[in-house]
């Protein structure tokens, strides 16, 4: 019987600054980092997957 041990690890961080242009309109700017790691151990082999993304982000929100 094949026994598998899978361990996923997620990390997400966002740093934002908000400018309230009007009572209904806000503008945000910031930086985002996301990381996903998955390690798998089985009788056949061991795999390690590491996905990472990061970069600037901007956002505008209007409240109705």
Short mmCIF file of the C-alpha atoms (twelve columns), coordinates in Angstrom:
data_MODEL
# 
_entry.id   MODEL 
# 
loop_
_atom_site.group_PDB 
_atom_site.id 
_atom_site.type_symbol 
_atom_site.label_atom_id 
_atom_site.label_alt_id 
_atom_site.label_comp_id 
_atom_site.label_asym_id 
_atom_site.label_seq_id 
_atom_site.Cartn_x 
_atom_site.Cartn_y 
_atom_site.Cartn_z 
_atom_site.pdbx_PDB_model_num 
ATOM 1  C CA . UNK A 1  0.000   0.000  0.000  1 
ATOM 2  C CA . UNK A 2  1.337   3.416  -0.999 1 
ATOM 3  C CA . UNK A 3  1.503   5.828  1.936  1 
ATOM 4  C CA . UNK A 4  1.753   9.517  1.135  1 
ATOM 5  C CA . UNK A 5  2.577   12.428 3.354  1 
ATOM 6  C CA . UNK A 6  1.623   15.796 1.822  1 
ATOM 7  C CA . UNK A 7  2.389   19.075 3.616  1 
ATOM 8  C CA . UNK A 8  1.110   22.309 2.039  1 
ATOM 9  C CA . UNK A 9  2.288   25.675 3.420  1 
ATOM 10 C CA . UNK A 10 0.722   29.000 2.328  1 
ATOM 11 C CA . UNK A 11 1.967   32.517 3.094  1 
ATOM 12 C CA . UNK A 12 0.293   35.703 1.884  1 
ATOM 13 C CA . UNK A 13 1.269   39.270 2.830  1 
ATOM 14 C CA . UNK A 14 -0.110  42.581 1.585  1 
ATOM 15 C CA . UNK A 15 1.120   46.064 2.527  1 
ATOM 16 C CA . UNK A 16 -1.309  48.811 1.440  1 
ATOM 17 C CA . UNK A 17 -1.701  52.582 1.691  1 
ATOM 18 C CA . UNK A 18 -5.196  54.025 1.215  1 
ATOM 19 C CA . UNK A 19 -6.070  57.528 0.039  1 
ATOM 20 C CA . UNK A 20 -9.690  58.536 0.631  1 
ATOM 21 C CA . UNK A 21 -10.268 60.857 -2.362 1 
ATOM 22 C CA . UNK A 22 -13.967 61.412 -1.584 1 
ATOM 23 C CA . UNK A 23 -16.353 59.891 0.978  1 
ATOM 24 C CA . UNK A 24 -17.206 57.215 -1.641 1 
ATOM 25 C CA . UNK A 25 -13.963 56.859 -3.636 1 
ATOM 26 C CA . UNK A 26 -10.775 55.326 -2.240 1 
ATOM 27 C CA . UNK A 27 -7.463  54.682 -4.004 1 
ATOM 28 C CA . UNK A 28 -5.056  52.017 -2.747 1 
ATOM 29 C CA . UNK A 29 -1.445  51.267 -3.624 1 
ATOM 30 C CA . UNK A 30 0.801   48.621 -2.175 1 
ATOM 31 C CA . UNK A 31 2.928   45.515 -2.510 1 
ATOM 32 C CA . UNK A 32 1.813   41.867 -2.485 1 
ATOM 33 C CA . UNK A 33 3.732   38.645 -1.741 1 
ATOM 34 C CA . UNK A 34 2.313   35.108 -1.998 1 
ATOM 35 C CA . UNK A 35 4.138   31.822 -1.480 1 
ATOM 36 C CA . UNK A 36 2.882   28.225 -1.719 1 
ATOM 37 C CA . UNK A 37 5.063   25.233 -0.819 1 
ATOM 38 C CA . UNK A 38 4.004   21.599 -0.979 1 
ATOM 39 C CA . UNK A 39 6.222   18.702 0.019  1 
ATOM 40 C CA . UNK A 40 5.175   15.142 -0.741 1 
ATOM 41 C CA . UNK A 41 6.854   11.996 0.524  1 
ATOM 42 C CA . UNK A 42 5.742   8.589  -0.750 1 
ATOM 43 C CA . UNK A 43 7.174   5.137  -1.346 1 
ATOM 44 C CA . UNK A 44 7.886   6.091  -4.964 1 
ATOM 45 C CA . UNK A 45 9.569   9.467  -4.658 1 
ATOM 46 C CA . UNK A 46 9.609   12.847 -2.937 1 
ATOM 47 C CA . UNK A 47 8.447   16.025 -4.623 1 
ATOM 48 C CA . UNK A 48 8.794   19.657 -3.597 1 
ATOM 49 C CA . UNK A 49 6.746   22.348 -5.323 1 
ATOM 50 C CA . UNK A 50 7.394   26.025 -4.575 1 
ATOM 51 C CA . UNK A 51 5.298   28.737 -6.245 1 
ATOM 52 C CA . UNK A 52 5.958   32.400 -5.490 1 
ATOM 53 C CA . UNK A 53 4.584   35.668 -6.811 1 
ATOM 54 C CA . UNK A 54 5.120   39.238 -5.704 1 
ATOM 55 C CA . UNK A 55 4.811   42.751 -7.037 1 
ATOM 56 C CA . UNK A 56 3.107   46.116 -6.835 1 
ATOM 57 C CA . UNK A 57 -0.657  46.489 -6.886 1 
ATOM 58 C CA . UNK A 58 -3.107  49.377 -7.282 1 
ATOM 59 C CA . UNK A 59 -6.826  49.449 -6.640 1 
ATOM 60 C CA . UNK A 60 -9.714  51.897 -6.867 1 
ATOM 61 C CA . UNK A 61 -12.979 51.331 -4.997 1 
ATOM 62 C CA . UNK A 62 -16.240 53.228 -5.267 1 
ATOM 63 C CA . UNK A 63 -19.007 52.708 -2.707 1 
ATOM 64 C CA . UNK A 64 -22.579 53.048 -3.981 1 
# 
